[in-house]
Amino acid sequence: MPKIELVVASEFAAAGAELFRSAAPRTVALAGGRTPTPVYARLAALDYPWADTQVFFGDERCVPPENIDSNYRMAWEALLSKVPATVHRMTGETCDAAAYERDLEATFGTGVPRFDLIFLGLGADGHTASLFPGDPALDERERRVVRVGRPDHSRLTFTLPVLSGAKLVVFLVAGSAKREALARLLGGDDVPAARVHAGRVVVIADEAAAPAAPTRAFQ
């Protein structure tokens, strides 16, 4: 497992955008939820070759794109409506895992796709993407995208082989509610997020999520 690099940033959105700029990815998968919103808004202001960039999603709720719970809607409003990237939306209204696997294959070819950068979130229970503690999807090794059931909405999610196949994974973690989960991730506890073994793993946390860690800028 690669060492997890921790960046505790007083300017959370700026740190995320600077890491993105320095990595210069051409294939990207976005995280959902609310935490990434300020980072995506900062990315939208970057002078960046978006027209050469392919954007995918690591997970999505099985809802139409106009739904308030749609990850696509959040990303569209904060970033994707403002840049000329090629966007590969997970179609929440059909929630067809096999269709998204075909979309991945059309870009990456057969086998496990190797993303330049995948953004991920971290739940208070240690979940990431839509891979939750105890869910059978955590043990999936053949499929690249699966559908999982949840109490609110069913979801599509990348599987661990896809997340671990990335060159760079960036966890975006904010708020005191995530402090314990972040400690478990950094401590190597068996939570879903700790099973992501990408080529490089960076956590960008705000001071509320990691108050005991020394604050430093990303180099």
Order of alpha helices (4+ residues) and beta strands (2+ residues): beta-alpha-beta-alpha-beta-beta-alpha-beta-alpha-beta-beta-beta-alpha-beta-alpha-beta
